[in-house]
């Protein structure tokens, strides 16, 4: 019996460890390091309807215990993903999550409808994208906007819907409840925190867009607190992420109420981070005499 067997939104995962969107490509990129089929799941690079070249200028900046990124959702677009990347990603025997963003509700709806044409396990809805029709405010910063996009995508998508929340929202618990009420099947949190860096030599912001997304172990205590509060407030499953580097970090999120975790920045520091986390969780189950890792979910 596999003590790490996990069920997420009706999908069976070998273990609760999922590669986070934007940090693992479409899976094949890591074949030189390990077989990604050993993972519980893979969340695809974030897709937008028509694709994007991403941001110009500096994209990555190292910070103490973390990193800032301003990639700008560089991606091939939904149609090219389906034609070129989907077959390779589907061939990996880990649960397949496809991360979908959009700059208008119409973008989300058309993207979700196109993805109805392929078999994926979970649609992860990224609501951290700026809504160009509302002056650039991210969908996930406003409960009403978030609820509208979740409700409308849920109404037409044939896939289970995991909604990825931004920690920059005024009240993440209220946002989570709004998404749950709108029909989300599950929630993943947190996305990156808003941050910036200044090049003191040049006397200017490092990034062309000034602000960027902060990830890495520096955000773990805040992310853990948010996951704990949201998991206590909602009835739907929660996937926790934010600064997970070791199996102990992953275990903390599970104890806080997450039924699975996503690992991102850790893979940049050590491409073998996720296999090591999986092994650590397996040994923990053995040492504690657990029949299944789910026994400790929500222990705190």
N, C-alpha and C positions, 0 to 999 in steps of 0.2 A: 504493500500500500504506500502511495506517495503522500507523505505528510504535508507537502506544500500545495497539493491540488486545491485550486481556488475557482470559485464560480463568480463571474462578474457579468451582470445584466443577462443572465441565462447562458453565458458563454463559458465553456470549460477552459481554464488556464492550467498549464503544468505547474506553475508557481505564481506568486503574486507580484513578480517583478516585470515591469513593462518599460521598454525604452521610450523615453519622453520625446515628444514631437520636436523636431528642429535640431536634435542632437545625435540622431542615428541614421540620417538620410532615409532611405527606403529599405534598409536592412542589409542589402548585399555589400554595402561599403565596409562592413565589419568582418566579412568572411575571412580576411587575412589574419584576424586575431582569434576568432572562435566561431563556432556554428551558431548563428542567431536562433536556430530552431530550439535551442535549449531555454530560451526566454519564455516567460509567461505570455508576453505580447509585445508588439511593436507598434508605436504610434507614428504614422508617417510624417515626413516633413510637411509643414503647414501648407495647404493648398489654397489658392484663390481661383476664381472662375477662369480668368484669362491669363494667369501667370504673372510673374514680375521679375525684373532684373535685380531687384533689391536696391539697397541704398548705396550711394557712392561714398568715397572717403573711407575713413577708419571704420571698421566693423566690430572689432574685438579689442577690449582693453582690460588688462589684468588689474584686479584690485585686491586688497588684503582679504584673504579667505573667500575669494569669489572672482567674478568677471562681469563686465558690462558687454552687452552685445547690441548692435544696431544693424542687424542683417537686412531687415526690411522685407521679411517674408519672400525672399528669393525662391521661386518655385516654377515648375513647368506649366502650371495650370491644370485644371481638372481633366480636360480632354486628352492632353499629352500624357498625363499620369495614367489614365485608363489604357491608352494605346501602348505606352512604352514601359512604364514602371510597374503597373499593376500585376502583369503576369509573373514578373520576377519576385515581387513582394509576396504574392499569393503562394508561390512555390515554397516559401519558408513556413515550416509547420509550427509557427507561433500564432497566437490570436492576432488578427489583423485589425488595427484601429486606423481609420483615416481621419486626419485632422483637417477640418474645413473652416476657412475664414471667409470674410466678405466685407466689402465697403458699402454695401447697401443690402437691404433685405432681399431685393431681387437677385443679387449675386448669390446669396446664401441659398435661395430657393432653387435657382437654376443649377447650382453646383450639386445640391442634394439630389435633385431630380436626375442629373446625369449619373450620379453614383448609385442610384437605384438600379442601374443597368448592370452592375457588377456585384459579385458576392464578397462582401466584407463582413467582419464580425460586429464591429461597433463604429458608429460615426461620432467622432469627437468634435464638438462644435466650439470653435475658438471665438469667443465673444469679446476678445481684447482688441479687435480691429476697429479703427476709426470709421464712424459712419459719416461719409462725405456729405450726405444730405442733411445732417444735423450739425454742421459746422465742425466736424472732425472729432466729436466726442465718441469715445469707445462705447460700443454697445453695452459692454459689461460695467460701465460706470453709472448707468441709469437703470433702475429696476424695471421701469415700464418698457424701455427699449429692449432690454434683455428678455423680458417676458414675451414681448411681441415676436422677436426673432425665434425664440425657442418654440413658442406655440405654432408658428407658421411652418417651421422646418419639421417639427414633429408631425404635423398634419399630413405631410406628403412623403416623408422618409419611411422606407420599409425596414430601416436598420435601427437597432437600439441606440438611443441618443444619450451620449455622455457630454455634459456641458462643462467646458473648462473656464474657470472663474479667474478674474484678475484680482490680485490683492490690493489694488489701488482704489477699489470701490469704496465709497464713504462708509458702507456697512456691509461687510461680506456675508454676515448671517442673513440679513434681510434680502440681499441679492440671491443667496442660495435658496431661500424660501420662495422667492418670486419665481425662480427657474423651476423649482419643484412643482409649484402650483400650475405653471404653464405647460407641464408635461414632460420635463426632463426625466429620463430613466435613471440617471446617475450624475454625479458631479466629480470633476477633477480639479484640484487646487493644491498649490497656487501657481499661477503664471509668474513672470518676473516682476520685480518691484521697479518702480521708476527711479532712475538715478542719473548721475552725470559725472563727467570728469573734465578737468581743466588742464590744458597744457600751459604751465606757468611760463615756460620759455617763450612760447608764441603768444601768450596772453590771450588765449581764445579757447573756446570749448573744443574738446577732442572730436566730438561727433558733429557732423553737419546738421543733424536734427536736434542738437544740443542734448536732449535727453535720450537715454537708452535703458535697456532692461538689465537689472541686476539679478544674478543667480549665483549658486554656489553655497558652500557651508555657512557663509555669513548670514544667510537669510533663514537658516533652518529653525531657530527657536521661534521666530515670528510665524513662519509657515506652519509649524507644528501646532502652535496655539490656535491658528485659524482653522486648521483641519479639525482639531478637537472641538472647537465651538460649533462648527458647522455640522459635524457628525452627531453631536448631541441634539441639534435642532431639527434635522431633517429625517425623514423615514427612508429615503432612497440611498443606495450605496454611494460611498465616497472613496475616491482614489486620491491618495496623498502624495504630494511632491514638493520639493523645495529644499535643496541643499543636501540631499541624501548622498553620502559618500561610502558608508560601510553598512554591514548587516545590522549593526546596533542602531544606526540611524533609521533604517527601514523598519526595524522592530518597534521603534518608538512611534512611528506613524501608525503602524498596525494597532498598537496598544491605545493610541489616541482615538481610534475609531475607524481608520481607513481599512477597507477590505483588500486593497491592493496598493502598490506604490509605483511611481514612475521615477526613473533615474535619468538624469540628463548631463549636467556639467561634469559629474564624476567621470564619465566616459572620455572626456577630453583630457583629463589628468591621467587616467589609467584606462585604456581600452578594455581591460579585463575586470573592471570594477563590478559589473553586473554578475558575471559568473561567480566572483568571490562573494558577493552579497547572497546569491542563491545558496551557495555551499554553506555560508555562515548560518543562514536561516534553517537549513536542513539539520545541521549539527545542533542548533539550539533546540529544535523539536525533539531530537534524540536525547539530549541532556535533560530536558524537562519532562520527558515521557509523554509528549503531546501526540495524540493520534492525528491531529490536523492543526495547521497554523491558525485556522479560524478560531480556535479555542481562546486565543489571547486577543482577538480583535475587540477593541472597545474596553479593554481591561481597566483603563484609567478613566 
